[in-house]
Amino acid sequence: MNDIHLIQEIERYLDGEMSVPEREAFEALRRNDPAIDQQVTEHQQLLQEFRAHGRRKDFQRRMDAIHAKAEIPQPSASIRNLSIRRTWLNLAAAACIALLTSLATIAVMQKAAKNSSTAQYEDVRRVLNNIQRSQNALIRDIKSNNKGPSNPGTYGGTCFAISRNGYMVTNYHVVAGADSIYIQNNKGEAFKAVSVFEDVSSDLAVLRIADSTFRSAALPYSLKQQSIHSGEEVFSMGFPRDEIEYGKGYISAQTGFNGDTLKYQVSIPVRPGNSGAPLLDNNGEVIGIISGRQTSSDGIAFAVKAGHLKRLLDELPRDKFSRKDLKQKNQLTGLNRVDQLKKLEEFVYMVKVYN
């Protein structure tokens, strides 16, 4: 992040213009980078000084205007002085009240606008502390040799494979600040994972299964290189609960929340836990990653475009991450939806984050 872009992001953060995921990501960045945190503090102090100076100058202009109106010649010097003094006091009191009222109104309006904007966007990770495990999940845990910690965790989401040797992708906000991460497949098998690459601006993170011997079957899907048109049907699979869940919808806009060009707007049902789920077209090509939803309208979700995922993957070390896995022939093309889901569910995992 260059200096100009960092300053722009700091101003967006201080002005309350960031969405909830952006703000959480930026606050995590502040915690992890003392230099950036110091720069935010200094920038905030500078803005406060500018605003205070502006208020003083505005107040001075008001007072000058009051003095100009008050300096009217009178027949008697004593009467003139008394009249000017009373007029000045009355006008000064009125000006102070008007100024304070204006500042209070502006503050209330800014807070209301910020709260309104924040309320409209919500990431769709889920809180696991108070979620009861299903009976089937408990039985699978008892039978399985691969188990994560017995407690449910702090947050949950979804990830999906991007290579055969254990690389996965999810949303940054799902794993931000994690002490440990486990992923679990639809069979109940759990694997410890680590975050190896994170991109705050696109809200994406790459995970890797800690077991270096892990290998999966060839990926049945590919990463779509071309953009997808509004109105095209899409589907997704994620973990808003312990069992994988299917959702169907269509692309409703080419930009996301507040015109975000990194994302699509999708008319598809999503629930907490769907963050990081793959979004695919009818041919089974990955066209995006579910990241959030609009709280004021049912069925409106947002997905990071696959093009931004491709750019992120291009930055991974070539000796560790094989790009050819996502370039193999798509095995889902031409299959009916039921068969597509059967092939796909093996490569979609639940994410459990422990803070």
TITORTOR-47904 format. One record per residue (C-alpha): residue in three letters; x negated, y, z negated. Coordinates in steps of 0.05 Angstrom, whole numbers, plus 5000, padded with zeros to 4 digits. Layout:
[lumnu "ALA" [X Y Z]]
...
//
This chain:
[lumnu "MET" [5000 5000 5000]]
[lumnu "ASN" [4967 5065 5023]]
[lumnu "ASP" [4968 5129 4981]]
[lumnu "ILE" [5023 5164 5020]]
[lumnu "HIS" [5069 5103 5018]]
[lumnu "LEU" [5055 5094 4944]]
[lumnu "ILE" [5074 5166 4929]]
[lumnu "GLN" [5138 5157 4969]]
[lumnu "GLU" [5154 5094 4930]]
[lumnu "ILE" [5139 5129 4864]]
[lumnu "GLU" [5186 5187 4882]]
[lumnu "ARG" [5241 5137 4902]]
[lumnu "TYR" [5231 5102 4836]]
[lumnu "LEU" [5234 5166 4795]]
[lumnu "ASP" [5294 5193 4834]]
[lumnu "GLY" [5332 5128 4822]]
[lumnu "GLU" [5338 5112 4897]]
[lumnu "MET" [5312 5040 4891]]
[lumnu "SER" [5359 4981 4891]]
[lumnu "VAL" [5358 4935 4830]]
[lumnu "PRO" [5309 4885 4861]]
[lumnu "GLU" [5263 4941 4886]]
[lumnu "ARG" [5263 4974 4817]]
[lumnu "GLU" [5248 4908 4781]]
[lumnu "ALA" [5192 4893 4830]]
[lumnu "PHE" [5163 4963 4823]]
[lumnu "GLU" [5165 4958 4747]]
[lumnu "ALA" [5130 4891 4750]]
[lumnu "LEU" [5077 4924 4794]]
[lumnu "ARG" [5068 4979 4741]]
[lumnu "ARG" [5059 4927 4687]]
[lumnu "ASN" [5007 4890 4727]]
[lumnu "ASP" [4968 4951 4752]]
[lumnu "PRO" [4949 5003 4699]]
[lumnu "ALA" [4924 5051 4753]]
[lumnu "ILE" [4992 5053 4787]]
[lumnu "ASP" [5027 5059 4720]]
[lumnu "GLN" [4983 5119 4703]]
[lumnu "GLN" [4997 5150 4771]]
[lumnu "VAL" [5072 5142 4760]]
[lumnu "THR" [5066 5176 4692]]
[lumnu "GLU" [5025 5234 4720]]
[lumnu "HIS" [5072 5242 4779]]
[lumnu "GLN" [5132 5244 4732]]
[lumnu "GLN" [5098 5298 4689]]
[lumnu "LEU" [5082 5338 4751]]
[lumnu "LEU" [5154 5334 4775]]
[lumnu "GLN" [5179 5355 4706]]
[lumnu "GLU" [5133 5416 4707]]
[lumnu "PHE" [5157 5435 4777]]
[lumnu "ARG" [5230 5429 4756]]
[lumnu "ALA" [5218 5468 4692]]
[lumnu "HIS" [5183 5523 4732]]
[lumnu "GLY" [5240 5524 4781]]
[lumnu "ARG" [5291 5531 4725]]
[lumnu "ARG" [5251 5588 4694]]
[lumnu "LYS" [5246 5624 4761]]
[lumnu "ASP" [5320 5615 4773]]
[lumnu "PHE" [5337 5641 4704]]
[lumnu "GLN" [5291 5701 4716]]
[lumnu "ARG" [5327 5717 4781]]
[lumnu "ARG" [5393 5715 4746]]
[lumnu "MET" [5368 5761 4691]]
[lumnu "ASP" [5340 5809 4743]]
[lumnu "ALA" [5407 5811 4777]]
[lumnu "ILE" [5441 5825 4711]]
[lumnu "HIS" [5392 5882 4695]]
[lumnu "ALA" [5404 5912 4764]]
[lumnu "LYS" [5479 5913 4753]]
[lumnu "ALA" [5471 5940 4682]]
[lumnu "GLU" [5427 6000 4702]]
[lumnu "ILE" [5484 6048 4719]]
[lumnu "PRO" [5477 6122 4700]]
[lumnu "GLN" [5525 6147 4645]]
[lumnu "PRO" [5544 6218 4624]]
[lumnu "SER" [5514 6211 4554]]
[lumnu "ALA" [5447 6178 4538]]
[lumnu "SER" [5473 6147 4473]]
[lumnu "ILE" [5537 6121 4505]]
[lumnu "ARG" [5497 6097 4565]]
[lumnu "ASN" [5448 6058 4522]]
[lumnu "LEU" [5504 6026 4481]]
[lumnu "SER" [5544 6008 4543]]
[lumnu "ILE" [5484 5978 4578]]
[lumnu "ARG" [5466 5938 4517]]
[lumnu "ARG" [5536 5909 4510]]
[lumnu "THR" [5541 5896 4584]]
[lumnu "TRP" [5473 5862 4585]]
[lumnu "LEU" [5491 5817 4526]]
[lumnu "ASN" [5558 5797 4556]]
[lumnu "LEU" [5528 5782 4624]]
[lumnu "ALA" [5468 5746 4594]]
[lumnu "ALA" [5514 5701 4553]]
[lumnu "ALA" [5557 5687 4614]]
[lumnu "ALA" [5496 5672 4657]]
[lumnu "CYS" [5467 5625 4605]]
[lumnu "ILE" [5532 5587 4599]]
[lumnu "ALA" [5539 5582 4675]]
[lumnu "LEU" [5467 5559 4682]]
[lumnu "LEU" [5474 5505 4629]]
[lumnu "THR" [5540 5482 4657]]
[lumnu "SER" [5509 5477 4727]]
[lumnu "LEU" [5450 5437 4702]]
[lumnu "ALA" [5495 5390 4662]]
[lumnu "THR" [5541 5380 4721]]
[lumnu "ILE" [5482 5363 4767]]
[lumnu "ALA" [5454 5314 4716]]
[lumnu "VAL" [5522 5279 4708]]
[lumnu "MET" [5531 5276 4784]]
[lumnu "GLN" [5462 5247 4795]]
[lumnu "LYS" [5472 5195 4741]]
[lumnu "ALA" [5540 5177 4769]]
[lumnu "ALA" [5512 5170 4839]]
[lumnu "LYS" [5455 5127 4814]]
[lumnu "ASN" [5502 5082 4774]]
[lumnu "SER" [5549 5076 4834]]
[lumnu "SER" [5491 5056 4880]]
[lumnu "THR" [5463 5006 4830]]
[lumnu "ALA" [5531 4974 4819]]
[lumnu "GLN" [5540 4959 4893]]
[lumnu "TYR" [5478 4915 4902]]
[lumnu "GLU" [5462 4854 4861]]
[lumnu "ASP" [5408 4801 4869]]
[lumnu "VAL" [5434 4730 4865]]
[lumnu "ARG" [5386 4695 4819]]
[lumnu "ARG" [5422 4662 4761]]
[lumnu "VAL" [5410 4664 4686]]
[lumnu "LEU" [5399 4594 4660]]
[lumnu "ASN" [5397 4605 4585]]
[lumnu "ASN" [5471 4592 4574]]
[lumnu "ILE" [5485 4544 4632]]
[lumnu "GLN" [5502 4474 4612]]
[lumnu "ARG" [5468 4418 4651]]
[lumnu "SER" [5517 4373 4688]]
[lumnu "GLN" [5523 4300 4667]]
[lumnu "ASN" [5496 4276 4735]]
[lumnu "ALA" [5434 4321 4728]]
[lumnu "LEU" [5421 4294 4658]]
[lumnu "ILE" [5426 4222 4683]]
[lumnu "ARG" [5378 4238 4740]]
[lumnu "ASP" [5329 4268 4691]]
[lumnu "ILE" [5331 4206 4647]]
[lumnu "LYS" [5317 4160 4707]]
[lumnu "SER" [5265 4203 4740]]
[lumnu "ASN" [5191 4202 4723]]
[lumnu "ASN" [5183 4272 4752]]
[lumnu "LYS" [5215 4319 4701]]
[lumnu "GLY" [5207 4392 4684]]
[lumnu "PRO" [5215 4420 4614]]
[lumnu "SER" [5278 4397 4578]]
[lumnu "ASN" [5305 4468 4566]]
[lumnu "PRO" [5341 4499 4625]]
[lumnu "GLY" [5294 4558 4636]]
[lumnu "THR" [5304 4633 4641]]
[lumnu "TYR" [5324 4645 4714]]
[lumnu "GLY" [5342 4602 4773]]
[lumnu "GLY" [5344 4608 4848]]
[lumnu "THR" [5330 4570 4912]]
[lumnu "CYS" [5269 4558 4955]]
[lumnu "PHE" [5256 4518 5018]]
[lumnu "ALA" [5195 4484 5050]]
[lumnu "ILE" [5153 4521 5101]]
[lumnu "SER" [5100 4467 5107]]
[lumnu "ARG" [5091 4392 5095]]
[lumnu "ASN" [5038 4402 5041]]
[lumnu "GLY" [5081 4437 4988]]
[lumnu "TYR" [5087 4510 5009]]
[lumnu "MET" [5156 4540 4995]]
[lumnu "VAL" [5187 4609 5004]]
[lumnu "THR" [5236 4645 4957]]
[lumnu "ASN" [5252 4716 4936]]
[lumnu "TYR" [5201 4756 4897]]
[lumnu "HIS" [5254 4777 4846]]
[lumnu "VAL" [5267 4704 4829]]
[lumnu "VAL" [5195 4691 4805]]
[lumnu "ALA" [5174 4761 4783]]
[lumnu "GLY" [5139 4758 4715]]
[lumnu "ALA" [5143 4682 4711]]
[lumnu "ASP" [5099 4646 4661]]
[lumnu "SER" [5113 4579 4695]]
[lumnu "ILE" [5154 4555 4754]]
[lumnu "TYR" [5185 4488 4769]]
[lumnu "ILE" [5223 4467 4831]]
[lumnu "GLN" [5272 4410 4835]]
[lumnu "ASN" [5300 4373 4895]]
[lumnu "ASN" [5371 4347 4904]]
[lumnu "LYS" [5350 4279 4875]]
[lumnu "GLY" [5330 4311 4809]]
[lumnu "GLU" [5255 4304 4819]]
[lumnu "ALA" [5217 4363 4790]]
[lumnu "PHE" [5149 4392 4811]]
[lumnu "LYS" [5107 4445 4779]]
[lumnu "ALA" [5094 4503 4827]]
[lumnu "VAL" [5052 4566 4828]]
[lumnu "SER" [5063 4632 4863]]
[lumnu "VAL" [5007 4642 4913]]
[lumnu "PHE" [5030 4704 4952]]
[lumnu "GLU" [5081 4758 4936]]
[lumnu "ASP" [5107 4816 4977]]
[lumnu "VAL" [5148 4867 4938]]
[lumnu "SER" [5170 4908 4998]]
[lumnu "SER" [5205 4850 5032]]
[lumnu "ASP" [5224 4815 4967]]
[lumnu "LEU" [5190 4750 4987]]
[lumnu "ALA" [5144 4702 4951]]
[lumnu "VAL" [5107 4640 4973]]
[lumnu "LEU" [5102 4582 4923]]
[lumnu "ARG" [5058 4520 4926]]
[lumnu "ILE" [5070 4454 4892]]
[lumnu "ALA" [5012 4445 4843]]
[lumnu "ASP" [5002 4372 4861]]
[lumnu "SER" [4952 4375 4919]]
[lumnu "THR" [4971 4305 4942]]
[lumnu "PHE" [5043 4325 4956]]
[lumnu "ARG" [5067 4311 5027]]
[lumnu "SER" [5137 4314 5056]]
[lumnu "ALA" [5167 4290 5122]]
[lumnu "ALA" [5162 4336 5182]]
[lumnu "LEU" [5204 4398 5175]]
[lumnu "PRO" [5269 4389 5215]]
[lumnu "TYR" [5278 4464 5227]]
[lumnu "SER" [5237 4520 5258]]
[lumnu "LEU" [5229 4594 5247]]
[lumnu "LYS" [5270 4635 5297]]
[lumnu "GLN" [5227 4685 5334]]
[lumnu "GLN" [5283 4724 5368]]
[lumnu "SER" [5333 4769 5333]]
[lumnu "ILE" [5404 4743 5323]]
[lumnu "HIS" [5465 4782 5346]]
[lumnu "SER" [5522 4807 5303]]
[lumnu "GLY" [5580 4758 5303]]
[lumnu "GLU" [5537 4696 5310]]
[lumnu "GLU" [5554 4640 5261]]
[lumnu "VAL" [5504 4622 5207]]
[lumnu "PHE" [5502 4575 5148]]
[lumnu "SER" [5461 4566 5085]]
[lumnu "MET" [5446 4516 5029]]
[lumnu "GLY" [5427 4536 4959]]
[lumnu "PHE" [5432 4521 4885]]
[lumnu "PRO" [5483 4565 4849]]
[lumnu "ARG" [5492 4503 4806]]
[lumnu "ASP" [5454 4437 4794]]
[lumnu "GLU" [5481 4407 4858]]
[lumnu "ILE" [5462 4436 4927]]
[lumnu "GLU" [5518 4477 4957]]
[lumnu "TYR" [5536 4493 5030]]
[lumnu "GLY" [5562 4561 5055]]
[lumnu "LYS" [5583 4584 5124]]
[lumnu "GLY" [5592 4654 5153]]
[lumnu "TYR" [5568 4702 5207]]
[lumnu "ILE" [5522 4761 5218]]
[lumnu "SER" [5564 4824 5205]]
[lumnu "ALA" [5510 4878 5214]]
[lumnu "GLN" [5438 4885 5237]]
[lumnu "THR" [5418 4924 5175]]
[lumnu "GLY" [5425 4909 5101]]
[lumnu "PHE" [5446 4950 5040]]
[lumnu "ASN" [5442 5026 5054]]
[lumnu "GLY" [5415 5013 5124]]
[lumnu "ASP" [5356 4970 5102]]
[lumnu "THR" [5323 4948 5168]]
[lumnu "LEU" [5287 4890 5134]]
[lumnu "LYS" [5352 4853 5125]]
[lumnu "TYR" [5416 4829 5157]]
[lumnu "GLN" [5485 4839 5128]]
[lumnu "VAL" [5520 4772 5127]]
[lumnu "SER" [5593 4754 5114]]
[lumnu "ILE" [5581 4691 5074]]
[lumnu "PRO" [5599 4669 5003]]
[lumnu "VAL" [5539 4672 4955]]
[lumnu "ARG" [5534 4664 4880]]
[lumnu "PRO" [5479 4673 4828]]
[lumnu "GLY" [5428 4620 4845]]
[lumnu "ASN" [5430 4631 4920]]
[lumnu "SER" [5370 4678 4920]]
[lumnu "GLY" [5316 4648 4965]]
[lumnu "ALA" [5363 4602 5003]]
[lumnu "PRO" [5350 4593 5078]]
[lumnu "LEU" [5399 4624 5127]]
[lumnu "LEU" [5403 4585 5192]]
[lumnu "ASP" [5438 4592 5259]]
[lumnu "ASN" [5481 4538 5292]]
[lumnu "ASN" [5418 4506 5322]]
[lumnu "GLY" [5386 4499 5254]]
[lumnu "GLU" [5333 4553 5263]]
[lumnu "VAL" [5317 4594 5202]]
[lumnu "ILE" [5337 4666 5215]]
[lumnu "GLY" [5333 4695 5144]]
[lumnu "ILE" [5328 4686 5069]]
[lumnu "ILE" [5388 4702 5024]]
[lumnu "SER" [5369 4757 4974]]
[lumnu "GLY" [5430 4793 4946]]
[lumnu "ARG" [5503 4813 4953]]
[lumnu "GLN" [5548 4873 4950]]
[lumnu "THR" [5588 4874 4886]]
[lumnu "SER" [5643 4920 4910]]
[lumnu "SER" [5664 4872 4965]]
[lumnu "ASP" [5674 4797 4964]]
[lumnu "GLY" [5635 4756 5015]]
[lumnu "ILE" [5583 4809 5035]]
[lumnu "ALA" [5512 4785 5027]]
[lumnu "PHE" [5443 4807 5051]]
[lumnu "ALA" [5386 4765 5079]]
[lumnu "VAL" [5313 4783 5093]]
[lumnu "LYS" [5300 4775 5167]]
[lumnu "ALA" [5256 4716 5189]]
[lumnu "GLY" [5209 4763 5227]]
[lumnu "HIS" [5185 4791 5160]]
[lumnu "LEU" [5174 4721 5134]]
[lumnu "LYS" [5131 4705 5195]]
[lumnu "ARG" [5088 4767 5183]]
[lumnu "LEU" [5079 4747 5110]]
[lumnu "LEU" [5058 4676 5130]]
[lumnu "ASP" [5008 4703 5179]]
[lumnu "GLU" [4970 4733 5120]]
[lumnu "LEU" [4961 4666 5085]]
[lumnu "PRO" [4893 4631 5090]]
[lumnu "ARG" [4892 4589 5153]]
[lumnu "ASP" [4851 4534 5120]]
[lumnu "LYS" [4905 4522 5067]]
[lumnu "PHE" [4971 4537 5102]]
[lumnu "SER" [4988 4503 5168]]
[lumnu "ARG" [5030 4548 5213]]
[lumnu "LYS" [5043 4491 5262]]
[lumnu "ASP" [5094 4459 5214]]
[lumnu "LEU" [5145 4514 5230]]
[lumnu "LYS" [5130 4509 5304]]
[lumnu "GLN" [5149 4436 5313]]
[lumnu "LYS" [5209 4416 5354]]
[lumnu "ASN" [5274 4432 5319]]
[lumnu "GLN" [5308 4367 5298]]
[lumnu "LEU" [5374 4400 5280]]
[lumnu "THR" [5392 4425 5350]]
[lumnu "GLY" [5452 4389 5379]]
[lumnu "LEU" [5472 4354 5314]]
[lumnu "ASN" [5540 4365 5281]]
[lumnu "ARG" [5540 4404 5217]]
[lumnu "VAL" [5546 4343 5171]]
[lumnu "ASP" [5483 4311 5201]]
[lumnu "GLN" [5447 4378 5199]]
[lumnu "LEU" [5460 4384 5125]]
[lumnu "LYS" [5437 4313 5112]]
[lumnu "LYS" [5370 4327 5144]]
[lumnu "LEU" [5364 4397 5113]]
[lumnu "GLU" [5378 4381 5039]]
[lumnu "GLU" [5313 4344 5030]]
[lumnu "PHE" [5274 4409 5043]]
[lumnu "VAL" [5315 4457 4999]]
[lumnu "TYR" [5297 4461 4925]]
[lumnu "MET" [5323 4492 4861]]
[lumnu "VAL" [5275 4541 4828]]
[lumnu "LYS" [5270 4545 4753]]
[lumnu "VAL" [5231 4603 4723]]
[lumnu "TYR" [5205 4605 4651]]
[lumnu "ASN" [5185 4673 4621]]
//
